Amino acid sequence: MTGTQGEPRSGFVSDNNAPVHPDIMTALIAANEGHEPAYGADRHTARLREVIKTRFGERAEVYPVFNGSGANVIGLQAMCDRWSAVICPASAHVNLDEGGAPEKVAGLKLIAVPTADGKLTPELIEPYARGFGVQHHAQPKVVSLTQTTELGTRYTPGEIAAIAAFAHERGMLLHIDGARLANAAAALDLPPRAFTTDVGVDVLSLGGTKNGLMFGEAIVVLNPDAVRGVSYLRKSALQLASKMRYLSAQFVALLEGDLWLRNARHANAMAARLAAAVADVPGVEIPRPVQANAVFAVLPPAVIERLLRRYQFAVWDERVGEVRWMCSFDTTEAEVDAFAATVRDEMSAHAGVA
């Protein structure tokens, strides 16, 4: 995974940077044969509806969209009134990385809760679940989680069930941003419905792009009673694909068999391998548990600067020297070992200079 001459290798910057999985490309080519009805009336979308029910339950409904922000914004908007608020972690993608779209497009108030690990709990939510019936307050309507979180952590089914019960007891609903839901399922060794449908999640944004798709995410409505007008909102938010077969065919190829799980298991395994390879390097700190396909590390600024000349990765928090290394379905053991060796060498050189 090397760029042109002189460019740093890009294998650890994001699972968004990975190529399309060959099986997905094959599915796209197959879907390209002949004419199909537009706007979701095609046979591939019909098959996707069946597959989603096998994965998430008979009441599950699926709405393919172009991207994760679209899935999140439309899903939340369908769950809310114009005066509603959404409680989410401060680190949530909907809060930090969607250009204010939940506020600008959906008109929703986000209530961002500080967390240590990217995860909400009923205890953390409770101080913000207030003002019900008070006209001066945006009305809390949805709790939104990310699984796995933006900090690489994951929720157990019990943790999600507790949040769902807390929310439902107060007349609120539960949404999950599942951009990396497959990585959570692989790490938990559970089917996706075990920590979504079966524990009270109402709406799910189901990720595909980070797990081998060319493009496309999906809104999966697990509780149809929790939403209104998803089809109309998808159209008005510019997320209705005319040639939807290309979105749906990818998801069918990903979910019908075990490709989704194989891809996620491999990415998780490469992250675990990388964390283990650098854990004993003097001066390297792994500040967060490695529970999926992300590794967070704290390094000296000079080492980060030198590593960035050879590899691309995210500098997560410049103040403390925290970086993020992401692994993908196509990350190889050789790439992991070479990167870990480079980290070890750079740390050794830094210690010698110091």
C-alpha positions in Angstrom: 0.0 0.0 0.0 2.6 2.5 -1.1 1.9 5.7 -2.9 4.0 7.3 -5.7 7.7 7.9 -5.1 8.3 10.2 -2.2 4.8 9.9 -0.7 4.3 8.4 2.7 2.5 5.0 3.0 -1.2 5.6 3.8 -2.2 2.2 5.3 -2.9 3.5 8.8 -4.6 6.8 8.4 -8.2 5.5 8.0 -10.3 2.5 7.0 -12.0 4.9 4.6 -8.8 4.9 2.6 -8.9 1.2 1.8 -9.8 0.0 -1.7 -13.1 -1.7 -2.6 -13.1 -5.3 -1.7 -12.9 -7.5 -4.8 -16.1 -9.3 -4.0 -17.9 -6.0 -3.8 -16.5 -4.9 -7.2 -17.7 -8.2 -8.6 -21.2 -7.5 -7.2 -21.2 -4.0 -8.8 -20.2 -5.5 -12.2 -23.0 -8.0 -11.9 -25.5 -5.4 -11.0 -24.5 -3.4 -14.1 -26.2 -5.8 -16.4 -29.3 -4.5 -18.2 -32.0 -2.1 -17.1 -33.5 -2.0 -13.6 -36.3 0.1 -12.1 -35.0 3.2 -10.4 -35.3 4.6 -6.9 -35.3 1.3 -5.0 -37.8 -0.7 -7.1 -35.0 -3.0 -8.4 -34.4 -6.6 -7.5 -31.1 -5.9 -5.6 -32.9 -3.5 -3.2 -35.7 -6.1 -2.8 -33.1 -8.7 -1.9 -31.4 -6.3 0.5 -34.6 -5.9 2.4 -34.8 -9.6 2.9 -31.1 -9.8 4.0 -31.6 -7.0 6.5 -34.5 -8.9 8.1 -32.4 -12.0 8.5 -29.7 -9.9 10.2 -31.9 -7.6 12.4 -35.4 -9.1 12.6 -38.6 -9.2 10.7 -39.6 -5.6 11.6 -36.4 -4.1 10.2 -36.6 -1.7 7.3 -33.7 -0.5 5.3 -33.1 2.8 3.4 -29.8 2.9 1.5 -28.1 6.3 1.3 -24.9 7.7 -0.1 -22.9 8.3 3.1 -22.8 8.1 6.9 -23.6 11.7 7.6 -26.7 11.3 5.5 -27.7 8.1 7.4 -27.2 9.8 10.8 -29.0 13.1 9.9 -32.0 11.4 8.3 -32.3 8.8 10.9 -32.2 11.3 13.7 -34.6 13.7 11.9 -37.1 10.9 11.4 -37.1 10.2 15.1 -37.5 13.8 16.2 -39.8 16.8 16.2 -38.6 20.3 15.3 -38.2 21.1 18.9 -36.2 18.0 19.8 -32.7 17.5 21.2 -30.3 14.6 20.7 -28.0 13.6 23.6 -24.7 12.2 22.4 -21.0 11.9 23.5 -18.9 15.0 23.0 -16.6 12.9 20.9 -19.4 11.6 18.6 -19.1 11.9 14.8 -22.5 13.6 14.7 -21.1 16.3 17.0 -17.6 16.9 15.7 -17.3 15.6 12.1 -20.5 16.3 10.2 -20.1 20.0 9.6 -23.0 20.9 11.9 -25.4 18.9 9.6 -27.7 17.7 12.4 -28.2 21.3 13.4 -28.2 22.9 9.9 -30.1 20.2 8.0 -32.2 18.5 10.6 -32.7 21.6 12.9 -31.8 19.5 16.0 -30.2 20.6 19.2 -27.2 18.4 20.0 -26.5 18.0 23.7 -22.8 16.8 23.9 -21.9 14.9 27.0 -18.2 14.7 28.0 -16.9 11.1 28.4 -13.6 9.5 29.2 -13.8 6.7 26.7 -16.4 7.9 24.1 -19.2 5.8 25.8 -22.4 7.0 27.4 -23.9 5.5 30.5 -27.3 6.2 32.1 -25.5 8.0 34.9 -23.8 10.3 32.3 -27.0 10.9 30.4 -29.2 11.6 33.4 -28.1 15.3 34.1 -28.9 16.1 30.5 -32.2 14.3 30.2 -34.1 17.3 31.7 -36.6 20.0 30.8 -39.3 17.7 29.6 -42.4 19.7 29.0 -40.7 23.0 29.7 -41.1 25.3 26.7 -37.8 27.1 27.3 -35.8 23.8 26.8 -35.1 21.8 23.7 -36.9 18.5 24.4 -34.5 15.5 24.7 -35.9 12.9 22.3 -33.0 10.7 21.2 -29.9 9.3 22.8 -27.3 8.6 20.1 -24.3 6.2 20.6 -21.5 5.2 18.3 -20.6 1.5 18.0 -17.6 1.1 18.0 -16.9 4.6 19.3 -14.7 7.2 17.8 -12.1 6.4 20.6 -12.0 2.7 19.6 -14.0 1.4 22.4 -17.1 -0.8 22.2 -20.4 -1.2 24.1 -21.5 -4.6 25.4 -25.1 -5.7 24.9 -25.8 -5.1 28.5 -24.5 -1.6 28.4 -26.7 -0.8 25.4 -29.7 -2.5 27.0 -29.3 -0.3 30.1 -29.2 2.9 28.0 -32.2 1.8 26.0 -34.2 1.1 29.1 -33.2 4.5 30.6 -34.1 6.3 27.4 -37.4 4.5 26.9 -38.5 5.0 30.5 -38.3 8.7 29.8 -40.0 8.7 26.5 -36.8 8.9 24.5 -35.5 6.8 21.7 -32.1 5.2 21.0 -30.0 5.6 17.9 -26.7 4.0 17.0 -24.1 5.3 14.6 -22.9 2.0 13.4 -20.2 3.1 10.9 -18.0 0.3 12.4 -20.8 -2.0 13.6 -19.2 -5.0 12.0 -16.0 -4.4 13.9 -18.0 -4.4 17.1 -19.8 -7.6 16.1 -16.4 -9.3 15.3 -14.9 -8.2 18.6 -17.9 -9.2 20.7 -18.3 -12.5 18.7 -22.1 -11.8 18.5 -24.6 -11.3 15.6 -25.4 -7.6 15.1 -29.0 -8.0 16.3 -27.7 -9.1 19.7 -26.6 -5.6 20.5 -29.1 -3.7 18.5 -32.6 -5.1 17.9 -32.5 -7.5 20.9 -31.5 -4.8 23.4 -33.9 -2.0 22.4 -32.2 0.1 19.7 -34.7 1.9 17.6 -32.7 3.1 14.6 -29.3 2.2 13.3 -27.0 3.9 10.8 -25.3 0.9 9.2 -21.8 1.4 7.8 -20.4 -0.2 4.7 -17.7 2.1 3.3 -15.2 1.3 6.1 -15.8 -2.4 5.6 -15.1 -2.8 1.9 -17.8 -1.0 0.0 -17.1 1.6 -2.7 -19.7 3.9 -1.4 -22.9 3.7 0.6 -24.4 3.4 4.1 -27.9 2.5 5.2 -30.5 3.6 7.6 -31.9 0.5 9.3 -35.1 1.2 11.2 -35.4 -1.5 13.8 -38.6 -0.1 15.4 -40.9 1.3 12.7 -43.0 3.0 15.4 -40.0 5.2 16.3 -39.8 7.1 13.0 -41.9 9.2 10.6 -41.4 10.0 6.9 -38.0 8.4 6.3 -38.6 8.1 2.5 -39.6 11.8 2.3 -36.7 12.9 4.4 -34.2 10.9 2.4 -35.4 12.5 -0.8 -35.4 16.1 0.6 -32.0 15.6 2.1 -30.6 14.7 -1.4 -29.8 11.1 -0.3 -32.2 9.2 -2.6 -30.2 7.3 -5.3 -31.9 6.9 -8.6 -29.7 3.9 -9.5 -30.1 2.4 -6.0 -29.2 -1.1 -7.3 -25.5 -0.1 -7.0 -25.9 0.7 -3.3 -28.0 -2.3 -2.5 -26.0 -4.8 -4.5 -22.9 -3.9 -2.5 -24.7 -4.4 0.8 -26.2 -7.7 -0.3 -22.7 -8.9 -1.2 -21.4 -7.7 2.1 -24.1 -9.0 4.4 -25.6 -12.1 2.7 -22.7 -14.3 3.5 -19.9 -13.7 6.0 -17.8 -11.1 4.1 -18.8 -8.4 6.6 -17.5 -10.5 9.4 -14.3 -11.7 7.7 -13.4 -8.1 6.8 -14.0 -6.8 10.3 -12.2 -9.7 12.1 -9.2 -9.2 10.0 -9.0 -5.4 10.6 -9.5 -6.0 14.3 -6.7 -8.7 14.3 -4.3 -6.4 12.6 -5.0 -3.7 15.2 -4.4 -6.1 18.0 -1.1 -7.2 16.3 0.0 -3.6 16.0 -0.7 -2.8 19.6 1.1 -5.9 20.8 4.1 -5.1 18.6 4.6 -1.6 20.1 3.4 -2.1 23.6 6.9 -2.9 25.0 8.6 -0.1 23.1 10.1 2.2 25.7 8.4 5.6 25.7 5.3 4.4 23.7 2.0 4.6 25.7 -1.2 2.9 24.6 -3.7 5.1 26.5 -6.9 3.4 25.4 -8.0 -0.2 25.2 -7.7 -1.7 21.7 -11.2 -3.2 21.3 -11.7 -3.1 17.5 -9.6 -1.8 14.6 -8.2 1.4 16.1 -4.9 1.8 18.0 -4.3 5.0 19.9 -0.7 5.8 21.0 1.1 8.6 22.7 4.5 9.5 21.2 7.0 12.3 21.5 6.3 15.1 19.0 9.6 14.7 17.3 8.9 11.0 16.7 5.5 11.8 15.3 7.0 14.2 12.9 9.5 11.7 11.6 7.0 8.9 11.3 4.7 11.2 9.3 7.4 11.5 6.6 7.1 7.7 6.0 3.5 6.9 7.0 0.1 8.6 7.0 -1.9 8.5 10.2 -4.1 10.8 12.2 -2.6 13.1 14.9 -5.5 12.8 17.3 -4.5 15.3 20.0 -1.4 17.4 19.4 -1.4 18.7 23.0 -0.5 15.3 24.4 1.1 13.7 21.4 -1.8 11.2 20.8 -2.1 9.6 17.4 -4.5 7.1 15.9 -3.6 4.1 13.7 -6.5 2.5 11.8 -6.4 -1.0 10.3 -8.6 -2.1 7.4 -9.7 -5.4 5.8 -6.7 -5.3 3.5 -4.0 -4.4 6.1 -1.4 -7.1 6.0 0.8 -8.6 8.7 3.9 -7.5 6.8 2.6 -3.9 6.8 1.9 -4.0 10.5 5.3 -5.5 11.3 7.2 -3.0 9.1 5.3 -0.1 10.7 5.9 -1.4 14.2 9.6 -1.8 13.5 9.8 1.8 12.2 8.1 3.0 15.4 10.7 1.0 17.5 13.6 2.4 15.5 12.4 6.0 15.7 11.8 5.7 19.4 15.3 4.2 19.9 16.8 7.0 17.9 14.9 9.6 19.9 16.1 8.1 23.2 19.7 8.2 21.9 19.4 11.9 21.1 17.7 12.7 24.3 
